[in-house]
Amino acid sequence: MLVLTRRVDESLVIGENIVVTILAIEGDKIKIGVTAPREIPVLRKELWDAMSAQNQIAERLATGPEPASFEELRQFLASEAEGESTPPESE
């Protein structure tokens, strides 16, 4: 992992067309702005993790629904309903 120190209004460049700028620092929170082409998705990690977990379950169900897949789906949906976003464990 690369660790950088940046101040407000300073940026870093990823590749040739992604710019991350520090907009504000408020207590223990940092506001950042991301400039990227529209075809590049920019998501919070917890959303990315949830989408990945859902895609894994969908792939397993598409290849042949077995009882374990349905149980994982039930557990995942129950944890989402309770506010948890922990993906189910895979074998």
Secondary structure by P-SEA (a helix, b strand, c coil): cbbbbbcccccccccccbbbbbccccccbbbbbbbccccbbbbcaaaaaaaaaaaaaaaaaaacccaaaaaaaaaaaaaaaaccccccccc
